[in-house]
Amino acid sequence: MYTLVYSISNEKNPETVYVNLTNACTNDCIFCLRNEKDDVCGSKMWHDDKYTLEDIISQFEEFKPTPKQVVFCGYGEPFLKKDMMKSFAKFLRKKYPEIKIRVNTNGHANAVYNTNVAEEFKGLLDEASISLNSDTSEEYEEICQPKIKNAYEEVKKFITACNNAGIKTYASVVTGFDNEHNIDVENCEKIALELGAEFRNREFITNGY
């Protein structure tokens, strides 16, 4: 069985585990580590999406004691498997109500499904970390190479949608991945705050975890 639930901690009993729902993505970011390697801390990330909810639950429950946080984040965009994501989040809410649930997302979900996906996850997600990655649409296109139209504006709309749904929202950028893109971090933070989100500057980690 491929990796659906994994840890980036060296601890035997990590407080946070990650759920690798899919390898599909609507971006092809130039800094994405999946272009360079096929694992995270030894856990193989590539799979064919042919799994069940029970498979996720089984891998999750191998972690003892029960982790304190679950993050939907892997080698793809979690919301592209939104029904499975929703099912597992509902399972966690019912059986492990004390667990914090977060998603790391590129923010394209509402554009992909042409509906307010953020509202669907109201009460299921505690936090959303959304990749803003630039303060201009032109630079966003260069860095993230999106497969949808008006992607940068859609990201900003999704940040607002998550905030309006009562989900604690963070807008993030990745810096330090090359010498060609000098991202205006200060302006990105300003945009994030204007959209109702907190801001995170994530330093690029060479070779990942």
C-alpha positions as CSV (number, residue, x, y, z in Angstrom):
1,M,0.0,0.0,0.0
2,Y,1.3,3.5,-0.9
3,T,1.5,6.3,1.5
4,L,-1.7,8.1,2.4
5,V,-0.8,9.2,5.9
6,Y,2.7,10.2,6.8
7,S,4.8,12.2,9.2
8,I,7.6,14.7,8.7
9,S,8.8,14.3,12.3
10,N,11.6,12.0,13.5
11,E,9.6,11.3,16.6
12,K,8.0,7.9,17.0
13,N,4.7,9.5,18.1
14,P,4.3,12.7,16.1
15,E,1.7,15.3,17.1
16,T,1.0,16.2,13.4
17,V,0.4,13.8,10.5
18,Y,-0.3,14.6,6.9
19,V,-2.7,13.1,4.4
20,N,-1.5,12.6,0.8
21,L,-4.9,12.5,-1.0
22,T,-3.7,12.8,-4.6
23,N,-0.8,13.6,-6.9
24,A,-3.0,15.7,-9.3
25,C,-2.5,19.4,-9.2
26,T,-3.7,22.5,-11.0
27,N,-0.3,24.2,-10.5
28,D,3.2,23.1,-11.6
29,C,5.2,25.4,-9.2
30,I,8.9,25.8,-10.1
31,F,9.9,25.2,-6.5
32,C,7.9,22.0,-6.0
33,L,10.0,19.2,-4.6
34,R,7.9,16.6,-6.3
35,N,9.9,17.5,-9.5
36,E,13.1,16.5,-7.7
37,K,12.2,13.5,-5.5
38,D,9.5,11.0,-4.8
39,D,9.4,10.8,-1.0
40,V,9.0,12.8,2.1
41,C,11.1,11.6,5.0
42,G,11.2,8.2,3.3
43,S,7.5,7.9,2.7
44,K,6.8,7.4,-1.0
45,M,4.4,10.0,-2.2
46,W,3.4,8.9,-5.7
47,H,0.2,6.9,-6.0
48,D,-2.7,6.3,-8.4
49,D,-5.7,7.6,-6.3
50,K,-7.1,4.0,-6.1
51,Y,-7.9,3.8,-2.4
52,T,-10.8,3.9,-0.1
53,L,-11.7,6.0,3.0
54,E,-11.0,2.8,5.0
55,D,-7.4,2.8,3.7
56,I,-6.9,6.3,5.0
57,I,-8.4,5.5,8.3
58,S,-6.3,2.4,8.6
59,Q,-3.0,4.2,8.0
60,F,-4.1,7.1,10.3
61,E,-4.9,4.8,13.2
62,E,-1.4,3.2,13.0
63,F,-0.2,6.4,14.7
64,K,-0.3,5.9,18.5
65,P,-1.1,7.9,20.5
66,T,-3.6,9.7,18.4
67,P,-2.0,12.8,16.7
68,K,-3.2,16.2,17.8
69,Q,-3.3,17.7,14.2
70,V,-4.1,16.3,10.8
71,V,-3.0,18.3,7.7
72,F,-4.3,17.6,4.2
73,C,-1.0,18.1,2.3
74,G,0.9,15.8,-0.1
75,Y,2.2,15.7,-3.6
76,G,-0.9,17.2,-5.1
77,E,-3.8,19.6,-4.4
78,P,-6.1,18.1,-1.7
79,F,-9.3,19.8,-2.9
80,L,-9.1,17.8,-6.1
81,K,-10.3,14.9,-3.9
82,K,-12.7,17.1,-2.0
83,D,-15.3,14.4,-1.4
84,M,-12.8,12.0,0.1
85,M,-11.3,14.9,2.0
86,K,-14.7,15.8,3.4
87,S,-15.5,12.2,4.3
88,F,-12.3,11.8,6.3
89,A,-12.7,15.2,8.0
90,K,-16.2,14.1,9.0
91,F,-14.8,10.8,10.4
92,L,-12.2,12.8,12.4
93,R,-14.9,15.2,13.7
94,K,-17.0,12.3,14.9
95,K,-14.4,10.0,16.4
96,Y,-11.6,12.4,17.3
97,P,-13.3,15.8,17.9
98,E,-10.3,17.2,19.7
99,I,-8.0,16.9,16.6
100,K,-7.2,20.2,14.8
101,I,-7.7,19.8,11.0
102,R,-5.9,22.0,8.4
103,V,-5.5,22.0,4.7
104,N,-2.5,23.3,2.7
105,T,-4.0,24.4,-0.7
106,N,-3.2,26.3,-3.8
107,G,-6.5,28.1,-3.5
108,H,-8.0,27.0,-6.8
109,A,-10.9,24.9,-5.4
110,N,-13.8,27.4,-6.0
111,A,-12.6,27.9,-9.6
112,V,-12.3,24.2,-10.3
113,Y,-15.8,23.3,-9.0
114,N,-17.5,26.6,-9.8
115,T,-19.0,26.7,-6.3
116,N,-18.1,27.9,-2.8
117,V,-16.1,24.9,-1.7
118,A,-14.9,26.9,1.4
119,E,-18.5,27.0,2.7
120,E,-18.8,23.2,2.2
121,F,-15.9,22.8,4.7
122,K,-17.3,25.1,7.3
123,G,-17.0,23.3,10.6
124,L,-14.8,20.6,9.1
125,L,-11.6,22.6,8.7
126,D,-10.0,24.6,11.6
127,E,-7.4,26.2,9.4
128,A,-6.5,26.8,5.7
129,S,-3.0,27.7,4.6
130,I,-3.3,29.1,1.0
131,S,-0.4,29.6,-1.3
132,L,-0.4,33.3,-2.4
133,N,3.2,33.1,-3.6
134,S,3.4,36.6,-5.2
135,D,2.0,40.1,-5.1
136,T,1.2,40.2,-8.9
137,S,-0.6,37.9,-11.3
138,E,2.3,38.0,-13.7
139,E,4.8,36.7,-11.2
140,Y,2.3,34.2,-9.9
141,E,2.0,32.8,-13.5
142,E,5.8,32.5,-13.8
143,I,6.2,30.8,-10.4
144,C,3.2,28.6,-10.2
145,Q,2.4,27.8,-13.8
146,P,-1.3,27.3,-13.2
147,K,-3.6,25.3,-15.4
148,I,-6.7,27.5,-14.8
149,K,-7.5,31.0,-16.0
150,N,-7.2,34.0,-13.8
151,A,-5.5,31.8,-11.2
152,Y,-4.1,34.6,-9.0
153,E,-7.4,36.4,-8.6
154,E,-9.1,33.0,-7.9
155,V,-6.5,32.4,-5.1
156,K,-7.3,35.8,-3.5
157,K,-11.1,35.1,-3.8
158,F,-10.6,31.7,-2.1
159,I,-8.7,33.4,0.8
160,T,-11.6,35.6,1.4
161,A,-14.1,32.7,1.0
162,C,-12.3,30.7,3.7
163,N,-12.1,33.6,6.0
164,N,-15.9,34.2,5.5
165,A,-16.6,30.6,6.3
166,G,-15.0,30.9,9.7
167,I,-11.9,29.0,8.8
168,K,-8.7,30.5,10.3
169,T,-6.9,31.5,7.1
170,Y,-3.2,32.0,6.3
171,A,-1.8,33.2,3.1
172,S,1.7,32.1,2.4
173,V,4.7,32.7,0.1
174,V,7.7,30.6,-0.5
175,T,11.0,32.5,-0.7
176,G,14.6,31.6,-1.3
177,F,14.1,29.0,-4.0
178,D,16.1,30.7,-6.7
179,N,18.0,34.0,-7.5
180,E,15.6,35.1,-10.2
181,H,12.4,35.8,-8.3
182,N,12.7,38.5,-5.6
183,I,9.2,38.2,-4.1
184,D,7.9,41.4,-2.5
185,V,7.2,39.8,0.9
186,E,6.1,43.0,2.5
187,N,3.5,43.7,-0.2
188,C,2.3,40.0,-0.1
189,E,1.7,40.4,3.7
190,K,-0.2,43.6,3.0
191,I,-2.4,41.8,0.5
192,A,-3.0,38.9,2.9
193,L,-4.1,41.2,5.7
194,E,-6.4,43.1,3.4
195,L,-8.0,39.7,2.4
196,G,-8.6,38.9,6.1
197,A,-5.8,36.3,6.4
198,E,-2.7,36.0,8.5
199,F,0.6,35.8,6.7
200,R,3.4,33.2,6.5
201,N,6.7,33.5,4.8
202,R,8.0,29.9,4.2
203,E,11.7,29.6,3.6
204,F,12.5,27.1,0.8
205,I,14.1,24.0,2.3
206,T,16.7,22.5,-0.1
207,N,15.9,18.8,-0.7
208,G,12.8,19.2,1.5
209,Y,12.4,17.3,4.7
